[in-house]
Amino acid sequence: MTGESRAVVLLSGGMDSATCLAIARSEGFACHAVSFDYGQRHARELDAARRIARQLGAVEHRIISIDLRTFGGSALTDHIPVPKDRSAEFPGRAIPVTYVPARNTVFLSYALGYAEVIGAWDIFIGANAVDYSGYPDCRPEYIEAFERMANLALRATVEGGGRMILHAPLMSLTKADIIRRGVELGVDYGLTHSCYDPDPAGRACGRCDACRIRRAGFRQAGLDDPIEYAP
Amino acid sequence: MTGESRAVVLLSGGMDSATCLAIARSEGFACHAVSFDYGQRHARELDAARRIARQLGAVEHRIISIDLRTFGGSALTDHIPVPKDRSAEFPGRAIPVTYVPARNTVFLSYALGYAEVIGAWDIFIGANAVDYSGYPDCRPEYIEAFERMANLALRATVEGGGRMILHAPLMSLTKADIIRRGVELGVDYGLTHSCYDPDPAGRACGRCDACRIRRAGFRQAGLDDPIEYAP
């Protein structure tokens, strides 16, 4: 084999997936970033993903259009209000209305097909079960079950004898740990977008779960958040 | 609960998924059929799926556009010749070029999100491991692993305490058994489409793996295949 091994990296444009891409690069992978245009209300994420892929040296960045709105049922794709100013510092275990049914399963399924086609054996996802928003498809037991299924699904693994590895390097890190690690690896968090409900000028609301988790992370890391918030 | 339980049924327009829909109906489910427009060369399948959904009394039929061509790597979505007149009666264990990377994984992922949104706990897929074309994602161990993953992925199962069941009722049937069962349940196989490479008039080639398996099935069932083949 000449050169670096290839990896597929899910890249949303948020802080976690940007850090995940930086980690994959630091482990020596040639990174093929994949983003999804799924009718999310915060399409600004995709612009962020493009800039991050460039900054962090992805060899390729594909944006795949999929229509999760077909199903509805989420504040991120429907006209359900995004919750603001929830009383807890972190939202706790209850799964919020921003949950999108089967989202990571759909994303990882595409990543799997893409990995097989380009000959990659490694898929990176920035899932995190510590300061997370309570999504079931961000937990380690889910990631392990997906990996197991993946290795039964593909020609590359069943006939070719290879093994697909699903990496979730942020799984057990706090948001502050993620930010510190990313800063070490040169992630420019000024390029990342977290807010579920930005204002017309694109500024983060500062009040949705994603903003609250982000701000608390920077506070705990003792660092300034480089993005601009709506007044 | 009033009325029938809902099920999501994957419907390709071929014989197996039509039979699978008839079985789901016979078990008393209100069937929500889902087909995928994935840039397949045999788009005629989708017309067949529409007619079958109507004939077999699906309460809804959705066609979801997805672009597996993004990945390439299959004779069903690329410009790779479909193999013809393979010497064995059935193609055997080698996975053919008509394999589409992660196809069933992508399809089932959408079915999963759709099931959660409509409140269905049952998903039907016409996967078959007997007279099959050698696809890894048609085997029972794959189906079981997907079901296990699915039950870790969803709000409905993790928070709601429900259990998603993935039914593959054709798994251990021969093609002849499938045809006999379908005929009993009133499936009109004249509406189904199997061929990977129909002629411009839409007639089946009779020579690709799908046609060869179909014709052998009717022969073994002692029944006439009602579709027209190219001369």
Interface residues (C-beta under 8 A of the other chain):
Chain A: R62 I64 S65 I66 D67 L68 T70 F71 G72 G73 A94 I95 Y99 V100 P101 A102 R103 N104 T105 V106 L108 S109 Y110 L112 G113 Y114 E116 V117 P136 D137 R139 E141 Y142 A145 F146 R148 M149 A150 L152 A153 L154 R155 T157 V158 E159
Chain B: R62 I64 S65 I66 D67 L68 T70 F71 G72 G73 A94 I95 Y99 V100 P101 A102 R103 N104 T105 V106 L108 S109 Y110 L112 G113 Y114 E116 V117 P136 D137 R139 E141 Y142 A145 F146 R148 M149 A150 L152 A153 L154 R155 T157 V158 E159
